[in-house]
């Protein structure tokens, strides 16, 4: 699966990593729903850190369609709220 972090580029992530990412995504959704800025930033940071950790960066010159698009690390709570679906940022 190809994931883009806005402002950073694309990484390839194994499908079997989605369960772990969904746990972090659920925490992010909870923080957004609660409107807690501190919890929100911690949850977003944790999710993006895990994506960077398990993802294999694609070369900048290799641009392929992204299956998931995640917000930049400096995204605001309202910006992320606008991106959320019923399943969060990561379906599943």
PyMOL Python script that loads the backbone (N, CA, C, O; Angstrom):
from pymol import cmd

cmd.read_pdbstr("""\
ATOM      1  N   UNK A   1       0.846  -1.162   0.000  1.00  0.00           N
ATOM      2  CA  UNK A   1       0.000   0.000   0.000  1.00  0.00           C
ATOM      3  C   UNK A   1       0.901   1.237   0.000  1.00  0.00           C
ATOM      4  O   UNK A   1       1.885   1.307   0.736  1.00  0.00           O
ATOM      5  N   UNK A   2       0.544   2.202  -0.836  1.00  0.00           N
ATOM      6  CA  UNK A   2       1.299   3.446  -0.926  1.00  0.00           C
ATOM      7  C   UNK A   2       0.603   4.508  -0.078  1.00  0.00           C
ATOM      8  O   UNK A   2      -0.592   4.764  -0.231  1.00  0.00           O
ATOM      9  N   UNK A   3       1.374   5.119   0.820  1.00  0.00           N
ATOM     10  CA  UNK A   3       0.850   6.140   1.729  1.00  0.00           C
ATOM     11  C   UNK A   3       1.640   7.427   1.502  1.00  0.00           C
ATOM     12  O   UNK A   3       2.868   7.408   1.414  1.00  0.00           O
ATOM     13  N   UNK A   4       0.929   8.529   1.410  1.00  0.00           N
ATOM     14  CA  UNK A   4       1.569   9.844   1.305  1.00  0.00           C
ATOM     15  C   UNK A   4       1.326  10.606   2.605  1.00  0.00           C
ATOM     16  O   UNK A   4       0.198  10.718   3.084  1.00  0.00           O
ATOM     17  N   UNK A   5       2.414  11.122   3.155  1.00  0.00           N
ATOM     18  CA  UNK A   5       2.309  12.084   4.250  1.00  0.00           C
ATOM     19  C   UNK A   5       2.489  13.445   3.595  1.00  0.00           C
ATOM     20  O   UNK A   5       3.532  13.721   3.003  1.00  0.00           O
ATOM     21  N   UNK A   6       1.487  14.282   3.698  1.00  0.00           N
ATOM     22  CA  UNK A   6       1.541  15.575   3.032  1.00  0.00           C
ATOM     23  C   UNK A   6       2.784  16.349   3.454  1.00  0.00           C
ATOM     24  O   UNK A   6       3.086  16.474   4.640  1.00  0.00           O
ATOM     25  N   UNK A   7       3.489  16.861   2.466  1.00  0.00           N
ATOM     26  CA  UNK A   7       4.690  17.626   2.708  1.00  0.00           C
ATOM     27  C   UNK A   7       5.949  16.791   2.880  1.00  0.00           C
ATOM     28  O   UNK A   7       7.040  17.343   3.023  1.00  0.00           O
ATOM     29  N   UNK A   8       5.814  15.463   2.870  1.00  0.00           N
ATOM     30  CA  UNK A   8       6.982  14.606   3.103  1.00  0.00           C
ATOM     31  C   UNK A   8       7.263  13.631   1.977  1.00  0.00           C
ATOM     32  O   UNK A   8       8.428  13.316   1.733  1.00  0.00           O
ATOM     33  N   UNK A   9       6.276  13.153   1.301  1.00  0.00           N
ATOM     34  CA  UNK A   9       6.499  12.162   0.256  1.00  0.00           C
ATOM     35  C   UNK A   9       5.719  10.887   0.506  1.00  0.00           C
ATOM     36  O   UNK A   9       4.813  10.840   1.338  1.00  0.00           O
ATOM     37  N   UNK A  10       6.093   9.851  -0.236  1.00  0.00           N
ATOM     38  CA  UNK A  10       5.363   8.598  -0.207  1.00  0.00           C
ATOM     39  C   UNK A  10       6.211   7.476   0.388  1.00  0.00           C
ATOM     40  O   UNK A  10       7.436   7.460   0.268  1.00  0.00           O
ATOM     41  N   UNK A  11       5.512   6.533   1.035  1.00  0.00           N
ATOM     42  CA  UNK A  11       6.142   5.320   1.543  1.00  0.00           C
ATOM     43  C   UNK A  11       5.273   4.132   1.168  1.00  0.00           C
ATOM     44  O   UNK A  11       4.064   4.255   0.974  1.00  0.00           O
ATOM     45  N   UNK A  12       5.918   2.987   1.071  1.00  0.00           N
ATOM     46  CA  UNK A  12       5.207   1.736   0.831  1.00  0.00           C
ATOM     47  C   UNK A  12       5.082   1.019   2.169  1.00  0.00           C
ATOM     48  O   UNK A  12       6.055   0.884   2.911  1.00  0.00           O
ATOM     49  N   UNK A  13       3.870   0.562   2.462  1.00  0.00           N
ATOM     50  CA  UNK A  13       3.600  -0.124   3.728  1.00  0.00           C
ATOM     51  C   UNK A  13       2.958  -1.466   3.423  1.00  0.00           C
ATOM     52  O   UNK A  13       2.080  -1.564   2.566  1.00  0.00           O
ATOM     53  N   UNK A  14       3.400  -2.496   4.127  1.00  0.00           N
ATOM     54  CA  UNK A  14       2.816  -3.827   3.979  1.00  0.00           C
ATOM     55  C   UNK A  14       1.376  -3.820   4.489  1.00  0.00           C
ATOM     56  O   UNK A  14       1.064  -3.173   5.488  1.00  0.00           O
ATOM     57  N   UNK A  15       0.511  -4.543   3.795  1.00  0.00           N
ATOM     58  CA  UNK A  15      -0.910  -4.601   4.165  1.00  0.00           C
ATOM     59  C   UNK A  15      -1.106  -5.110   5.598  1.00  0.00           C
ATOM     60  O   UNK A  15      -2.036  -4.690   6.286  1.00  0.00           O
ATOM     61  N   UNK A  16      -0.230  -6.012   6.042  1.00  0.00           N
ATOM     62  CA  UNK A  16      -0.399  -6.575   7.379  1.00  0.00           C
ATOM     63  C   UNK A  16      -0.073  -5.579   8.496  1.00  0.00           C
ATOM     64  O   UNK A  16      -0.279  -5.886   9.670  1.00  0.00           O
ATOM     65  N   UNK A  17       0.422  -4.411   8.153  1.00  0.00           N
ATOM     66  CA  UNK A  17       0.703  -3.376   9.148  1.00  0.00           C
ATOM     67  C   UNK A  17      -0.516  -2.506   9.433  1.00  0.00           C
ATOM     68  O   UNK A  17      -0.494  -1.687  10.351  1.00  0.00           O
ATOM     69  N   UNK A  18      -1.575  -2.677   8.653  1.00  0.00           N
ATOM     70  CA  UNK A  18      -2.743  -1.803   8.807  1.00  0.00           C
ATOM     71  C   UNK A  18      -3.422  -1.945  10.164  1.00  0.00           C
ATOM     72  O   UNK A  18      -3.936  -0.961  10.695  1.00  0.00           O
ATOM     73  N   UNK A  19      -3.435  -3.150  10.737  1.00  0.00           N
ATOM     74  CA  UNK A  19      -4.074  -3.312  12.044  1.00  0.00           C
ATOM     75  C   UNK A  19      -3.387  -2.449  13.103  1.00  0.00           C
ATOM     76  O   UNK A  19      -4.050  -1.805  13.916  1.00  0.00           O
ATOM     77  N   UNK A  20      -2.072  -2.442  13.086  1.00  0.00           N
ATOM     78  CA  UNK A  20      -1.318  -1.631  14.033  1.00  0.00           C
ATOM     79  C   UNK A  20      -1.578  -0.140  13.807  1.00  0.00           C
ATOM     80  O   UNK A  20      -1.723   0.624  14.761  1.00  0.00           O
ATOM     81  N   UNK A  21      -1.635   0.263  12.541  1.00  0.00           N
ATOM     82  CA  UNK A  21      -1.908   1.666  12.222  1.00  0.00           C
ATOM     83  C   UNK A  21      -3.334   2.053  12.601  1.00  0.00           C
ATOM     84  O   UNK A  21      -3.580   3.186  13.014  1.00  0.00           O
ATOM     85  N   UNK A  22      -4.272   1.121  12.463  1.00  0.00           N
ATOM     86  CA  UNK A  22      -5.656   1.416  12.817  1.00  0.00           C
ATOM     87  C   UNK A  22      -5.818   1.683  14.309  1.00  0.00           C
ATOM     88  O   UNK A  22      -6.659   2.491  14.702  1.00  0.00           O
ATOM     89  N   UNK A  23      -5.036   1.026  15.133  1.00  0.00           N
ATOM     90  CA  UNK A  23      -5.090   1.292  16.581  1.00  0.00           C
ATOM     91  C   UNK A  23      -4.685   2.745  16.839  1.00  0.00           C
ATOM     92  O   UNK A  23      -5.332   3.448  17.615  1.00  0.00           O
ATOM     93  N   UNK A  24      -3.617   3.185  16.188  1.00  0.00           N
ATOM     94  CA  UNK A  24      -3.165   4.571  16.344  1.00  0.00           C
ATOM     95  C   UNK A  24      -4.174   5.542  15.737  1.00  0.00           C
ATOM     96  O   UNK A  24      -4.398   6.628  16.272  1.00  0.00           O
ATOM     97  N   UNK A  25      -4.777   5.153  14.629  1.00  0.00           N
ATOM     98  CA  UNK A  25      -5.799   5.974  13.982  1.00  0.00           C
ATOM     99  C   UNK A  25      -7.016   6.137  14.893  1.00  0.00           C
ATOM    100  O   UNK A  25      -7.601   7.218  14.962  1.00  0.00           O
ATOM    101  N   UNK A  26      -7.394   5.071  15.586  1.00  0.00           N
ATOM    102  CA  UNK A  26      -8.514   5.158  16.534  1.00  0.00           C
ATOM    103  C   UNK A  26      -8.207   6.158  17.647  1.00  0.00           C
ATOM    104  O   UNK A  26      -9.083   6.914  18.067  1.00  0.00           O
ATOM    105  N   UNK A  27      -6.973   6.159  18.117  1.00  0.00           N
ATOM    106  CA  UNK A  27      -6.568   7.134  19.142  1.00  0.00           C
ATOM    107  C   UNK A  27      -6.639   8.554  18.628  1.00  0.00           C
ATOM    108  O   UNK A  27      -7.036   9.469  19.349  1.00  0.00           O
ATOM    109  N   UNK A  28      -6.249   8.735  17.367  1.00  0.00           N
ATOM    110  CA  UNK A  28      -6.331  10.058  16.745  1.00  0.00           C
ATOM    111  C   UNK A  28      -7.786  10.499  16.629  1.00  0.00           C
ATOM    112  O   UNK A  28      -8.115  11.644  16.938  1.00  0.00           O
ATOM    113  N   UNK A  29      -8.654   9.595  16.186  1.00  0.00           N
ATOM    114  CA  UNK A  29     -10.080   9.938  16.080  1.00  0.00           C
ATOM    115  C   UNK A  29     -10.662  10.331  17.427  1.00  0.00           C
ATOM    116  O   UNK A  29     -11.442  11.278  17.522  1.00  0.00           O
ATOM    117  N   UNK A  30     -10.286   9.612  18.453  1.00  0.00           N
ATOM    118  CA  UNK A  30     -10.777   9.911  19.800  1.00  0.00           C
ATOM    119  C   UNK A  30     -10.320  11.303  20.244  1.00  0.00           C
ATOM    120  O   UNK A  30     -11.095  12.059  20.830  1.00  0.00           O
ATOM    121  N   UNK A  31      -9.070  11.630  19.962  1.00  0.00           N
ATOM    122  CA  UNK A  31      -8.545  12.943  20.337  1.00  0.00           C
ATOM    123  C   UNK A  31      -9.243  14.056  19.569  1.00  0.00           C
ATOM    124  O   UNK A  31      -9.548  15.108  20.131  1.00  0.00           O
ATOM    125  N   UNK A  32      -9.495  13.826  18.292  1.00  0.00           N
ATOM    126  CA  UNK A  32     -10.202  14.828  17.481  1.00  0.00           C
ATOM    127  C   UNK A  32     -11.630  14.991  18.001  1.00  0.00           C
ATOM    128  O   UNK A  32     -12.112  16.112  18.165  1.00  0.00           O
ATOM    129  N   UNK A  33     -12.297  13.876  18.258  1.00  0.00           N
ATOM    130  CA  UNK A  33     -13.673  13.939  18.772  1.00  0.00           C
ATOM    131  C   UNK A  33     -13.744  14.675  20.103  1.00  0.00           C
ATOM    132  O   UNK A  33     -14.702  15.400  20.373  1.00  0.00           O
ATOM    133  N   UNK A  34     -12.716  14.480  20.936  1.00  0.00           N
ATOM    134  CA  UNK A  34     -12.688  15.134  22.241  1.00  0.00           C
ATOM    135  C   UNK A  34     -12.238  16.584  22.186  1.00  0.00           C
ATOM    136  O   UNK A  34     -12.418  17.330  23.148  1.00  0.00           O
ATOM    137  N   UNK A  35     -11.650  16.986  21.056  1.00  0.00           N
ATOM    138  CA  UNK A  35     -11.202  18.369  20.911  1.00  0.00           C
ATOM    139  C   UNK A  35      -9.995  18.728  21.754  1.00  0.00           C
ATOM    140  O   UNK A  35      -9.720  19.906  21.981  1.00  0.00           O
ATOM    141  N   UNK A  36      -9.271  17.714  22.224  1.00  0.00           N
ATOM    142  CA  UNK A  36      -8.115  17.948  23.086  1.00  0.00           C
ATOM    143  C   UNK A  36      -6.880  18.146  22.214  1.00  0.00           C
ATOM    144  O   UNK A  36      -6.389  17.192  21.610  1.00  0.00           O
ATOM    145  N   UNK A  37      -6.375  19.375  22.143  1.00  0.00           N
ATOM    146  CA  UNK A  37      -5.237  19.709  21.285  1.00  0.00           C
ATOM    147  C   UNK A  37      -3.984  18.919  21.656  1.00  0.00           C
ATOM    148  O   UNK A  37      -3.278  18.428  20.775  1.00  0.00           O
ATOM    149  N   UNK A  38      -3.707  18.795  22.938  1.00  0.00           N
ATOM    150  CA  UNK A  38      -2.506  18.087  23.378  1.00  0.00           C
ATOM    151  C   UNK A  38      -2.576  16.622  22.988  1.00  0.00           C
ATOM    152  O   UNK A  38      -1.628  16.074  22.428  1.00  0.00           O
ATOM    153  N   UNK A  39      -3.698  15.994  23.286  1.00  0.00           N
ATOM    154  CA  UNK A  39      -3.894  14.585  22.928  1.00  0.00           C
ATOM    155  C   UNK A  39      -3.879  14.408  21.406  1.00  0.00           C
ATOM    156  O   UNK A  39      -3.336  13.429  20.895  1.00  0.00           O
ATOM    157  N   UNK A  40      -4.476  15.355  20.693  1.00  0.00           N
ATOM    158  CA  UNK A  40      -4.504  15.307  19.236  1.00  0.00           C
ATOM    159  C   UNK A  40      -3.091  15.319  18.663  1.00  0.00           C
ATOM    160  O   UNK A  40      -2.754  14.475  17.833  1.00  0.00           O
ATOM    161  N   UNK A  41      -2.265  16.264  19.094  1.00  0.00           N
ATOM    162  CA  UNK A  41      -0.905  16.358  18.553  1.00  0.00           C
ATOM    163  C   UNK A  41      -0.085  15.111  18.896  1.00  0.00           C
ATOM    164  O   UNK A  41       0.706  14.644  18.075  1.00  0.00           O
ATOM    165  N   UNK A  42      -0.268  14.578  20.088  1.00  0.00           N
ATOM    166  CA  UNK A  42       0.455  13.359  20.476  1.00  0.00           C
ATOM    167  C   UNK A  42       0.013  12.179  19.609  1.00  0.00           C
ATOM    168  O   UNK A  42       0.844  11.379  19.181  1.00  0.00           O
ATOM    169  N   UNK A  43      -1.292  12.069  19.350  1.00  0.00           N
ATOM    170  CA  UNK A  43      -1.813  10.962  18.543  1.00  0.00           C
ATOM    171  C   UNK A  43      -1.375  11.077  17.088  1.00  0.00           C
ATOM    172  O   UNK A  43      -1.015  10.076  16.468  1.00  0.00           O
ATOM    173  N   UNK A  44      -1.403  12.283  16.541  1.00  0.00           N
ATOM    174  CA  UNK A  44      -0.966  12.490  15.161  1.00  0.00           C
ATOM    175  C   UNK A  44       0.524  12.186  15.032  1.00  0.00           C
ATOM    176  O   UNK A  44       0.947  11.532  14.078  1.00  0.00           O
ATOM    177  N   UNK A  45       1.318  12.659  15.988  1.00  0.00           N
ATOM    178  CA  UNK A  45       2.750  12.403  15.982  1.00  0.00           C
ATOM    179  C   UNK A  45       3.033  10.910  16.043  1.00  0.00           C
ATOM    180  O   UNK A  45       3.905  10.418  15.327  1.00  0.00           O
ATOM    181  N   UNK A  46       2.308  10.181  16.887  1.00  0.00           N
ATOM    182  CA  UNK A  46       2.511   8.733  17.027  1.00  0.00           C
ATOM    183  C   UNK A  46       2.155   7.997  15.737  1.00  0.00           C
ATOM    184  O   UNK A  46       2.877   7.093  15.316  1.00  0.00           O
ATOM    185  N   UNK A  47       1.048   8.380  15.113  1.00  0.00           N
ATOM    186  CA  UNK A  47       0.632   7.733  13.869  1.00  0.00           C
ATOM    187  C   UNK A  47       1.652   7.961  12.763  1.00  0.00           C
ATOM    188  O   UNK A  47       2.063   7.018  12.085  1.00  0.00           O
ATOM    189  N   UNK A  48       2.057   9.204  12.583  1.00  0.00           N
ATOM    190  CA  UNK A  48       3.024   9.509  11.525  1.00  0.00           C
ATOM    191  C   UNK A  48       4.385   8.868  11.808  1.00  0.00           C
ATOM    192  O   UNK A  48       5.062   8.424  10.879  1.00  0.00           O
ATOM    193  N   UNK A  49       4.788   8.816  13.067  1.00  0.00           N
ATOM    194  CA  UNK A  49       6.060   8.177  13.420  1.00  0.00           C
ATOM    195  C   UNK A  49       6.028   6.699  13.062  1.00  0.00           C
ATOM    196  O   UNK A  49       7.013   6.162  12.555  1.00  0.00           O
ATOM    197  N   UNK A  50       4.912   6.040  13.321  1.00  0.00           N
ATOM    198  CA  UNK A  50       4.800   4.615  13.005  1.00  0.00           C
ATOM    199  C   UNK A  50       4.827   4.400  11.501  1.00  0.00           C
ATOM    200  O   UNK A  50       5.452   3.451  11.028  1.00  0.00           O
ATOM    201  N   UNK A  51       4.162   5.261  10.742  1.00  0.00           N
ATOM    202  CA  UNK A  51       4.180   5.150   9.281  1.00  0.00           C
ATOM    203  C   UNK A  51       5.608   5.307   8.770  1.00  0.00           C
ATOM    204  O   UNK A  51       6.045   4.553   7.900  1.00  0.00           O
ATOM    205  N   UNK A  52       6.326   6.274   9.302  1.00  0.00           N
ATOM    206  CA  UNK A  52       7.720   6.473   8.885  1.00  0.00           C
ATOM    207  C   UNK A  52       8.598   5.276   9.264  1.00  0.00           C
ATOM    208  O   UNK A  52       9.494   4.883   8.517  1.00  0.00           O
ATOM    209  N   UNK A  53       8.318   4.707  10.443  1.00  0.00           N
ATOM    210  CA  UNK A  53       9.114   3.580  10.943  1.00  0.00           C
ATOM    211  C   UNK A  53       8.934   2.323  10.092  1.00  0.00           C
ATOM    212  O   UNK A  53       9.912   1.658   9.751  1.00  0.00           O
ATOM    213  N   UNK A  54       7.701   2.001   9.754  1.00  0.00           N
ATOM    214  CA  UNK A  54       7.445   0.753   9.039  1.00  0.00           C
ATOM    215  C   UNK A  54       7.411   0.922   7.527  1.00  0.00           C
ATOM    216  O   UNK A  54       7.480  -0.060   6.788  1.00  0.00           O
ATOM    217  N   UNK A  55       7.304   2.157   7.070  1.00  0.00           N
ATOM    218  CA  UNK A  55       7.219   2.403   5.636  1.00  0.00           C
ATOM    219  C   UNK A  55       8.574   2.426   4.964  1.00  0.00           C
ATOM    220  O   UNK A  55       9.581   2.802   5.563  1.00  0.00           O
ATOM    221  N   UNK A  56       8.578   2.018   3.711  1.00  0.00           N
ATOM    222  CA  UNK A  56       9.786   2.087   2.888  1.00  0.00           C
ATOM    223  C   UNK A  56       9.626   3.291   1.969  1.00  0.00           C
ATOM    224  O   UNK A  56       8.746   3.298   1.108  1.00  0.00           O
ATOM    225  N   UNK A  57      10.470   4.316   2.143  1.00  0.00           N
ATOM    226  CA  UNK A  57      10.314   5.527   1.322  1.00  0.00           C
ATOM    227  C   UNK A  57      10.465   5.232  -0.169  1.00  0.00           C
ATOM    228  O   UNK A  57      11.342   4.470  -0.578  1.00  0.00           O
ATOM    229  N   UNK A  58       9.605   5.842  -0.968  1.00  0.00           N
ATOM    230  CA  UNK A  58       9.733   5.760  -2.419  1.00  0.00           C
ATOM    231  C   UNK A  58      10.634   6.904  -2.877  1.00  0.00           C
ATOM    232  O   UNK A  58      10.603   7.985  -2.290  1.00  0.00           O
ATOM    233  N   UNK A  59      11.424   6.681  -3.902  1.00  0.00           N
ATOM    234  CA  UNK A  59      12.257   7.776  -4.416  1.00  0.00           C
ATOM    235  C   UNK A  59      11.382   8.948  -4.848  1.00  0.00           C
ATOM    236  O   UNK A  59      10.272   8.754  -5.344  1.00  0.00           O
ATOM    237  N   UNK A  60      11.887  10.165  -4.658  1.00  0.00           N
ATOM    238  CA  UNK A  60      11.122  11.364  -5.009  1.00  0.00           C
ATOM    239  C   UNK A  60      10.698  11.375  -6.473  1.00  0.00           C
ATOM    240  O   UNK A  60       9.633  11.893  -6.809  1.00  0.00           O
ATOM    241  N   UNK A  61      11.524  10.807  -7.342  1.00  0.00           N
ATOM    242  CA  UNK A  61      11.194  10.816  -8.768  1.00  0.00           C
ATOM    243  C   UNK A  61      10.158   9.752  -9.137  1.00  0.00           C
ATOM    244  O   UNK A  61       9.631   9.765 -10.249  1.00  0.00           O
ATOM    245  N   UNK A  62       9.865   8.839  -8.220  1.00  0.00           N
ATOM    246  CA  UNK A  62       8.849   7.807  -8.465  1.00  0.00           C
ATOM    247  C   UNK A  62       7.530   8.260  -7.849  1.00  0.00           C
ATOM    248  O   UNK A  62       7.326   8.145  -6.640  1.00  0.00           O
ATOM    249  N   UNK A  63       6.652   8.768  -8.677  1.00  0.00           N
ATOM    250  CA  UNK A  63       5.351   9.228  -8.190  1.00  0.00           C
ATOM    251  C   UNK A  63       4.283   8.264  -8.677  1.00  0.00           C
ATOM    252  O   UNK A  63       4.074   8.099  -9.879  1.00  0.00           O
ATOM    253  N   UNK A  64       3.622   7.641  -7.735  1.00  0.00           N
ATOM    254  CA  UNK A  64       2.542   6.705  -8.036  1.00  0.00           C
ATOM    255  C   UNK A  64       1.315   7.133  -7.233  1.00  0.00           C
ATOM    256  O   UNK A  64       1.443   7.851  -6.241  1.00  0.00           O
ATOM    257  N   UNK A  65       0.130   6.697  -7.653  1.00  0.00           N
ATOM    258  CA  UNK A  65      -1.066   7.071  -6.889  1.00  0.00           C
ATOM    259  C   UNK A  65      -0.989   6.559  -5.446  1.00  0.00           C
ATOM    260  O   UNK A  65      -0.606   5.415  -5.199  1.00  0.00           O
ATOM    261  N   UNK A  66      -1.356   7.415  -4.514  1.00  0.00           N
ATOM    262  CA  UNK A  66      -1.371   7.046  -3.096  1.00  0.00           C
ATOM    263  C   UNK A  66      -2.720   6.451  -2.741  1.00  0.00           C
ATOM    264  O   UNK A  66      -3.768   6.968  -3.130  1.00  0.00           O
ATOM    265  N   UNK A  67      -2.678   5.355  -1.997  1.00  0.00           N
ATOM    266  CA  UNK A  67      -3.917   4.741  -1.534  1.00  0.00           C
ATOM    267  C   UNK A  67      -4.426   5.404  -0.264  1.00  0.00           C
ATOM    268  O   UNK A  67      -5.625   5.393   0.015  1.00  0.00           O
ATOM    269  N   UNK A  68      -3.515   5.978   0.496  1.00  0.00           N
ATOM    270  CA  UNK A  68      -3.859   6.733   1.701  1.00  0.00           C
ATOM    271  C   UNK A  68      -3.093   8.040   1.694  1.00  0.00           C
ATOM    272  O   UNK A  68      -1.930   8.089   1.295  1.00  0.00           O
ATOM    273  N   UNK A  69      -3.747   9.092   2.136  1.00  0.00           N
ATOM    274  CA  UNK A  69      -3.090  10.386   2.281  1.00  0.00           C
ATOM    275  C   UNK A  69      -3.274  10.826   3.722  1.00  0.00           C
ATOM    276  O   UNK A  69      -4.396  10.967   4.209  1.00  0.00           O
ATOM    277  N   UNK A  70      -2.150  11.042   4.396  1.00  0.00           N
ATOM    278  CA  UNK A  70      -2.171  11.453   5.789  1.00  0.00           C
ATOM    279  C   UNK A  70      -1.755  12.917   5.891  1.00  0.00           C
ATOM    280  O   UNK A  70      -0.982  13.412   5.072  1.00  0.00           O
ATOM    281  N   UNK A  71      -2.279  13.605   6.909  1.00  0.00           N
ATOM    282  CA  UNK A  71      -1.941  15.028   7.058  1.00  0.00           C
ATOM    283  C   UNK A  71      -0.482  15.238   7.438  1.00  0.00           C
ATOM    284  O   UNK A  71       0.197  14.324   7.906  1.00  0.00           O
ATOM    285  N   UNK A  72      -0.026  16.446   7.228  1.00  0.00           N
ATOM    286  CA  UNK A  72       1.341  16.799   7.614  1.00  0.00           C
ATOM    287  C   UNK A  72       1.428  16.850   9.142  1.00  0.00           C
ATOM    288  O   UNK A  72       0.410  16.982   9.823  1.00  0.00           O
ATOM    289  N   UNK A  73       2.630  16.747   9.666  1.00  0.00           N
ATOM    290  CA  UNK A  73       2.796  16.761  11.126  1.00  0.00           C
ATOM    291  C   UNK A  73       2.317  18.047  11.784  1.00  0.00           C
ATOM    292  O   UNK A  73       1.991  18.048  12.971  1.00  0.00           O
ATOM    293  N   UNK A  74       2.271  19.137  11.034  1.00  0.00           N
ATOM    294  CA  UNK A  74       1.835  20.407  11.622  1.00  0.00           C
ATOM    295  C   UNK A  74       0.375  20.728  11.318  1.00  0.00           C
ATOM    296  O   UNK A  74      -0.060  21.866  11.489  1.00  0.00           O
ATOM    297  N   UNK A  75      -0.381  19.732  10.868  1.00  0.00           N
ATOM    298  CA  UNK A  75      -1.810  19.952  10.583  1.00  0.00           C
ATOM    299  C   UNK A  75      -2.548  20.307  11.874  1.00  0.00           C
ATOM    300  O   UNK A  75      -2.204  19.838  12.959  1.00  0.00           O
ATOM    301  N   UNK A  76      -3.561  21.141  11.724  1.00  0.00           N
ATOM    302  CA  UNK A  76      -4.358  21.543  12.888  1.00  0.00           C
ATOM    303  C   UNK A  76      -5.480  20.534  13.124  1.00  0.00           C
ATOM    304  O   UNK A  76      -5.824  19.744  12.245  1.00  0.00           O
ATOM    305  N   UNK A  77      -6.032  20.582  14.318  1.00  0.00           N
ATOM    306  CA  UNK A  77      -7.151  19.707  14.657  1.00  0.00           C
ATOM    307  C   UNK A  77      -8.308  19.898  13.674  1.00  0.00           C
ATOM    308  O   UNK A  77      -8.847  18.898  13.200  1.00  0.00           O
ATOM    309  N   UNK A  78      -8.719  21.120  13.341  1.00  0.00           N
ATOM    310  CA  UNK A  78      -9.801  21.285  12.367  1.00  0.00           C
ATOM    311  C   UNK A  78      -9.453  20.731  10.972  1.00  0.00           C
ATOM    312  O   UNK A  78     -10.322  20.200  10.281  1.00  0.00           O
ATOM    313  N   UNK A  79      -8.195  20.857  10.569  1.00  0.00           N
ATOM    314  CA  UNK A  79      -7.785  20.320   9.264  1.00  0.00           C
ATOM    315  C   UNK A  79      -7.911  18.801   9.239  1.00  0.00           C
ATOM    316  O   UNK A  79      -8.385  18.225   8.259  1.00  0.00           O
ATOM    317  N   UNK A  80      -7.486  18.162  10.316  1.00  0.00           N
ATOM    318  CA  UNK A  80      -7.573  16.700  10.381  1.00  0.00           C
ATOM    319  C   UNK A  80      -9.025  16.265  10.511  1.00  0.00           C
ATOM    320  O   UNK A  80      -9.430  15.265   9.918  1.00  0.00           O
ATOM    321  N   UNK A  81      -9.801  16.998  11.274  1.00  0.00           N
ATOM    322  CA  UNK A  81     -11.230  16.672  11.408  1.00  0.00           C
ATOM    323  C   UNK A  81     -11.894  16.646  10.031  1.00  0.00           C
ATOM    324  O   UNK A  81     -12.742  15.792   9.771  1.00  0.00           O
ATOM    325  N   UNK A  82     -11.516  17.569   9.152  1.00  0.00           N
ATOM    326  CA  UNK A  82     -12.097  17.635   7.809  1.00  0.00           C
ATOM    327  C   UNK A  82     -11.697  16.428   6.961  1.00  0.00           C
ATOM    328  O   UNK A  82     -12.418  16.064   6.032  1.00  0.00           O
ATOM    329  N   UNK A  83     -10.561  15.805   7.266  1.00  0.00           N
ATOM    330  CA  UNK A  83     -10.090  14.653   6.502  1.00  0.00           C
ATOM    331  C   UNK A  83     -10.670  13.324   6.982  1.00  0.00           C
ATOM    332  O   UNK A  83     -10.666  12.340   6.243  1.00  0.00           O
ATOM    333  N   UNK A  84     -11.165  13.296   8.208  1.00  0.00           N
ATOM    334  CA  UNK A  84     -11.646  12.050   8.800  1.00  0.00           C
ATOM    335  C   UNK A  84     -12.930  11.540   8.149  1.00  0.00           C
ATOM    336  O   UNK A  84     -13.811  12.317   7.781  1.00  0.00           O
ATOM    337  N   UNK A  85     -13.013  10.232   8.016  1.00  0.00           N
ATOM    338  CA  UNK A  85     -14.246   9.575   7.614  1.00  0.00           C
ATOM    339  C   UNK A  85     -14.744   8.778   8.817  1.00  0.00           C
ATOM    340  O   UNK A  85     -14.161   8.869   9.897  1.00  0.00           O
ATOM    341  N   UNK A  86     -15.794   8.012   8.651  1.00  0.00           N
ATOM    342  CA  UNK A  86     -16.276   7.179   9.761  1.00  0.00           C
ATOM    343  C   UNK A  86     -15.223   6.177  10.205  1.00  0.00           C
ATOM    344  O   UNK A  86     -15.227   5.733  11.353  1.00  0.00           O
ATOM    345  N   UNK A  87     -14.325   5.823   9.303  1.00  0.00           N
ATOM    346  CA  UNK A  87     -13.263   4.859   9.619  1.00  0.00           C
ATOM    347  C   UNK A  87     -11.967   5.547  10.043  1.00  0.00           C
ATOM    348  O   UNK A  87     -10.967   4.870  10.282  1.00  0.00           O
ATOM    349  N   UNK A  88     -11.963   6.847  10.139  1.00  0.00           N
ATOM    350  CA  UNK A  88     -10.756   7.570  10.475  1.00  0.00           C
ATOM    351  C   UNK A  88      -9.983   7.947   9.234  1.00  0.00           C
ATOM    352  O   UNK A  88     -10.571   8.138   8.170  1.00  0.00           O
ATOM    353  N   UNK A  89      -8.681   8.056   9.353  1.00  0.00           N
ATOM    354  CA  UNK A  89      -7.830   8.351   8.209  1.00  0.00           C
ATOM    355  C   UNK A  89      -7.463   7.083   7.449  1.00  0.00           C
ATOM    356  O   UNK A  89      -7.197   7.111   6.247  1.00  0.00           O
ATOM    357  N   UNK A  90      -7.454   5.964   8.182  1.00  0.00           N
ATOM    358  CA  UNK A  90      -7.041   4.683   7.614  1.00  0.00           C
ATOM    359  C   UNK A  90      -8.232   3.732   7.622  1.00  0.00           C
ATOM    360  O   UNK A  90      -8.713   3.350   8.689  1.00  0.00           O
ATOM    361  N   UNK A  91      -8.711   3.348   6.441  1.00  0.00           N
ATOM    362  CA  UNK A  91      -9.866   2.435   6.403  1.00  0.00           C
ATOM    363  C   UNK A  91      -9.525   1.065   6.974  1.00  0.00           C
ATOM    364  O   UNK A  91      -8.396   0.582   6.887  1.00  0.00           O
ATOM    365  N   UNK A  92     -10.531   0.477   7.547  1.00  0.00           N
ATOM    366  CA  UNK A  92     -10.348  -0.908   8.020  1.00  0.00           C
ATOM    367  C   UNK A  92     -10.635  -1.101   9.421  1.00  0.00           C
ATOM    368  O   UNK A  92     -10.518  -2.216   9.928  1.00  0.00           O
TER     369      UNK A  92
END
""", "prot")
cmd.dss("prot")
cmd.show_as("cartoon", "prot")
cmd.util.cbc("prot")
cmd.orient("prot")
